[in-house]
Amino acid sequence: MWILYLVIYSFLIGFYTIYRKKATERTNILFVLSLSSTIGFLLVSWSIVESFQISINNVSIIFVKALLISFGWIFELIALNKYYISSLQPISSIKVIITFIASILIFNESLYWWRFAGVVIIFLGLIILNQIDRIILKKHYKQEKIIKRIEKNDKIIIKFLSKLNYKNESKQIIKSRKFYQQTSKHNVFKREKMLAIMFFSFSCLFSSISTILDKFIIDKVSSNQMQFWYMFFLAILLWIYFLIVCLKEKKILIKKSDWKNYLIYIISIILIVADRLLFIALEEPNISMSSISILKQLSFIVSIILGGILYKEPGLKYKFIVIILILIGTVVVII
């Protein structure tokens, strides 16, 4: 049954990733995370009496988990807003490698040579993915050069037409320039790509450490207690981050329309249901870290396919081949 719970969890998290990214397109990232976490906490607050029946040490571990996840979410959303989701999500396979190392060093799980082969396959997949991105980037650089030339020529033409009092023609060119400027915003730059990979890698690292903490603490607390304190600390931390940013900007970064962003309420429910399934699955005494890792990786398939189609990202069919290669490596690691 725990396998079914983890599979459902993975698919829900895949949809959660896409909807959360979509929600932040028109609303501040921190506000989306803060409000959704608060709604999530309210949904599990019914277990408040049971939740206070655990030790301070266990509460402290859950706080560390919430701290890691709060930073992980922020880094992940920054990355996803800077670069293609179909290019970044396969990088999450490094979670398998981190978990693989932890399962050997910390939890004394069996060590086999084919697991190392699986790690090599994953790295090979990431190298191929990087090469695909380089090809895509070259195409975008060429497009950017063309756009810059058009803009430069447009400026000269507009000045010339203005002198001859051809106002309508110059207005049409200005509209054309705005279109090209909007197009250029979608172009990918090398610096943005590197920043996105860096932020996403940190997010994966924090998520992996959080998974290890889950395995440590789940035997000492119930799923109700775990989720209550986790959502409580998560909501508090995210509101603190949001308040700090507001003070720095010297304005409240909330619009009236933000409260009507229905995606925030959808992701709140998805997260609570998904996490509850995960925590129940983790209560299984014989579950291994490797099994948790492989089944959780199913989420990035949903994210890549749905996200790639939704945002019409280039090179999706080639990336899908790489996904299959990375999945093969992931399965080999946990055999």
ZIRA-V70096 format. One record per backbone hydrogen bond with DSSP energy under -0.5 kcal/mol. NH is the residue of the N-H (numbers start at 1). CO is the residue of the C=O. E is the energy in kcal/mol with one decimal. If there is no record, write none. Layout:
BEGIN
nh: {NH & NH}
co: {CO & CO}
e: {E & E}
END
This chain:
BEGIN
nh: {5 & 6 & 7 & 8 & 9 & 10 & 11 & 12 & 13 & 14 & 15 & 16 & 17 & 18 & 19 & 20 & 21 & 22 & 23 & 24 & 25 & 26 & 32 & 33 & 34 & 35 & 36 & 37 & 38 & 39 & 40 & 41 & 42 & 43 & 44 & 44 & 45 & 47 & 48 & 51 & 52 & 52 & 53 & 59 & 60 & 61 & 62 & 63 & 64 & 65 & 66 & 67 & 68 & 69 & 70 & 71 & 72 & 73 & 74 & 75 & 76 & 77 & 78 & 79 & 80 & 81 & 82 & 82 & 83 & 87 & 88 & 89 & 91 & 92 & 93 & 94 & 95 & 96 & 97 & 98 & 99 & 100 & 101 & 102 & 103 & 104 & 105 & 106 & 107 & 109 & 112 & 115 & 116 & 117 & 118 & 119 & 120 & 121 & 122 & 123 & 124 & 125 & 126 & 127 & 128 & 129 & 130 & 131 & 132 & 133 & 134 & 135 & 136 & 137 & 138 & 139 & 140 & 141 & 142 & 143 & 144 & 145 & 146 & 147 & 148 & 149 & 150 & 151 & 152 & 153 & 154 & 155 & 156 & 157 & 158 & 159 & 160 & 161 & 162 & 163 & 164 & 165 & 166 & 167 & 170 & 171 & 172 & 173 & 174 & 175 & 176 & 177 & 178 & 179 & 180 & 181 & 182 & 183 & 184 & 185 & 186 & 186 & 187 & 193 & 194 & 195 & 196 & 197 & 198 & 199 & 200 & 201 & 202 & 203 & 204 & 205 & 206 & 207 & 208 & 209 & 210 & 211 & 212 & 213 & 214 & 215 & 216 & 217 & 218 & 220 & 221 & 226 & 227 & 228 & 229 & 230 & 231 & 232 & 233 & 234 & 235 & 236 & 237 & 238 & 239 & 240 & 241 & 242 & 243 & 244 & 245 & 246 & 247 & 248 & 249 & 250 & 251 & 253 & 254 & 258 & 259 & 259 & 260 & 261 & 262 & 264 & 265 & 266 & 267 & 268 & 269 & 270 & 271 & 272 & 273 & 274 & 275 & 276 & 277 & 278 & 279 & 280 & 281 & 282 & 283 & 283 & 284 & 287 & 292 & 293 & 294 & 295 & 296 & 297 & 298 & 299 & 300 & 301 & 301 & 302 & 303 & 304 & 305 & 306 & 307 & 307 & 308 & 309 & 310 & 311 & 312 & 313 & 316 & 319 & 320 & 321 & 322 & 323 & 324 & 325 & 326 & 327 & 328 & 329 & 330 & 331 & 332 & 333 & 334 & 335 & 335}
co: {1 & 2 & 3 & 4 & 5 & 6 & 7 & 8 & 9 & 10 & 11 & 12 & 13 & 14 & 15 & 16 & 17 & 18 & 19 & 20 & 22 & 23 & 28 & 29 & 30 & 31 & 32 & 33 & 34 & 35 & 36 & 37 & 38 & 39 & 40 & 41 & 41 & 44 & 45 & 47 & 48 & 49 & 50 & 55 & 56 & 57 & 58 & 59 & 60 & 61 & 62 & 63 & 64 & 65 & 66 & 67 & 68 & 69 & 70 & 71 & 72 & 73 & 74 & 75 & 76 & 77 & 78 & 79 & 79 & 84 & 84 & 85 & 88 & 89 & 90 & 91 & 92 & 93 & 93 & 94 & 95 & 96 & 97 & 98 & 99 & 100 & 101 & 102 & 102 & 103 & 110 & 112 & 112 & 113 & 114 & 115 & 116 & 117 & 118 & 119 & 120 & 121 & 122 & 123 & 124 & 125 & 126 & 127 & 128 & 129 & 130 & 131 & 132 & 133 & 134 & 135 & 136 & 137 & 138 & 139 & 140 & 141 & 142 & 143 & 144 & 145 & 146 & 147 & 148 & 149 & 150 & 151 & 152 & 153 & 154 & 155 & 156 & 157 & 158 & 159 & 160 & 162 & 161 & 165 & 166 & 167 & 168 & 169 & 170 & 171 & 172 & 173 & 174 & 175 & 176 & 177 & 178 & 179 & 180 & 181 & 182 & 183 & 184 & 189 & 190 & 191 & 192 & 193 & 194 & 195 & 196 & 197 & 198 & 199 & 200 & 201 & 202 & 203 & 204 & 205 & 206 & 207 & 208 & 209 & 210 & 211 & 212 & 213 & 214 & 217 & 217 & 222 & 223 & 224 & 225 & 226 & 227 & 228 & 229 & 230 & 231 & 232 & 233 & 234 & 235 & 236 & 237 & 238 & 239 & 240 & 241 & 242 & 243 & 244 & 245 & 246 & 246 & 251 & 252 & 255 & 255 & 256 & 257 & 258 & 260 & 261 & 261 & 262 & 263 & 264 & 265 & 266 & 267 & 268 & 269 & 270 & 271 & 272 & 273 & 274 & 275 & 276 & 277 & 278 & 279 & 280 & 281 & 284 & 288 & 289 & 290 & 291 & 292 & 293 & 295 & 296 & 297 & 297 & 298 & 298 & 299 & 300 & 301 & 302 & 302 & 303 & 304 & 305 & 306 & 307 & 309 & 308 & 313 & 315 & 316 & 317 & 318 & 319 & 320 & 321 & 322 & 323 & 324 & 325 & 326 & 327 & 328 & 329 & 330 & 331 & 332}
e: {-2.1 & -2.2 & -2.2 & -2.5 & -2.4 & -2.3 & -2.0 & -2.3 & -2.4 & -1.8 & -1.9 & -2.5 & -2.4 & -1.4 & -2.7 & -2.5 & -1.8 & -2.3 & -2.2 & -1.5 & -1.1 & -0.8 & -2.3 & -2.2 & -2.7 & -2.8 & -2.1 & -1.9 & -2.0 & -2.5 & -2.1 & -2.4 & -2.3 & -1.7 & -0.9 & -0.8 & -0.7 & -1.7 & -1.4 & -2.1 & -1.0 & -0.7 & -1.6 & -1.8 & -2.3 & -1.8 & -2.0 & -2.0 & -2.0 & -2.1 & -2.5 & -2.4 & -2.4 & -2.5 & -2.4 & -1.8 & -2.5 & -2.9 & -1.7 & -2.7 & -2.3 & -2.5 & -2.2 & -2.2 & -2.7 & -1.7 & -0.5 & -1.2 & -1.6 & -0.6 & -1.7 & -2.4 & -1.5 & -1.8 & -1.9 & -2.2 & -1.9 & -0.9 & -1.0 & -2.5 & -2.8 & -2.5 & -2.3 & -2.4 & -2.8 & -1.2 & -2.7 & -2.8 & -1.4 & -3.2 & -0.5 & -1.0 & -0.8 & -1.4 & -2.1 & -1.8 & -2.0 & -2.1 & -2.1 & -2.3 & -2.4 & -2.4 & -2.1 & -2.1 & -2.3 & -2.3 & -1.9 & -1.8 & -2.2 & -2.2 & -1.9 & -1.8 & -2.1 & -2.7 & -2.0 & -1.6 & -1.9 & -2.5 & -1.9 & -1.9 & -2.5 & -2.1 & -2.0 & -2.3 & -2.4 & -2.1 & -2.3 & -2.5 & -2.3 & -2.5 & -2.6 & -2.0 & -1.5 & -2.3 & -3.0 & -2.0 & -1.9 & -2.8 & -2.5 & -1.7 & -1.1 & -1.1 & -2.8 & -1.3 & -1.5 & -2.1 & -2.0 & -1.7 & -2.0 & -2.3 & -2.1 & -2.6 & -2.2 & -1.9 & -2.0 & -2.4 & -2.2 & -2.2 & -2.3 & -1.1 & -0.6 & -1.2 & -1.2 & -2.1 & -2.4 & -2.3 & -2.4 & -2.5 & -2.3 & -2.7 & -2.6 & -2.3 & -2.0 & -2.0 & -2.2 & -2.2 & -2.6 & -2.2 & -2.2 & -2.2 & -2.1 & -1.9 & -1.9 & -2.2 & -2.0 & -1.7 & -1.5 & -2.2 & -2.4 & -2.1 & -1.0 & -2.6 & -2.3 & -2.2 & -2.1 & -2.1 & -2.4 & -2.0 & -2.5 & -2.2 & -2.3 & -2.1 & -2.8 & -2.2 & -2.1 & -1.9 & -2.3 & -2.3 & -2.5 & -2.3 & -2.1 & -2.3 & -2.4 & -2.1 & -2.5 & -1.2 & -1.8 & -0.6 & -1.1 & -1.1 & -0.6 & -0.9 & -1.0 & -1.3 & -1.4 & -1.6 & -0.6 & -1.7 & -2.6 & -1.3 & -1.4 & -2.3 & -2.4 & -1.8 & -2.3 & -2.6 & -2.8 & -2.0 & -1.9 & -2.1 & -2.8 & -2.1 & -2.2 & -2.2 & -0.7 & -0.8 & -1.7 & -1.1 & -1.9 & -2.3 & -2.3 & -2.0 & -2.0 & -1.3 & -0.9 & -1.5 & -1.2 & -0.5 & -0.8 & -1.1 & -2.1 & -2.3 & -2.5 & -2.5 & -0.5 & -2.0 & -2.4 & -2.0 & -2.6 & -2.5 & -0.6 & -2.1 & -0.6 & -2.0 & -2.0 & -1.1 & -1.5 & -2.3 & -1.9 & -1.8 & -2.7 & -2.6 & -2.1 & -2.1 & -2.3 & -2.6 & -2.3 & -1.8 & -1.2 & -0.9 & -0.6}
END
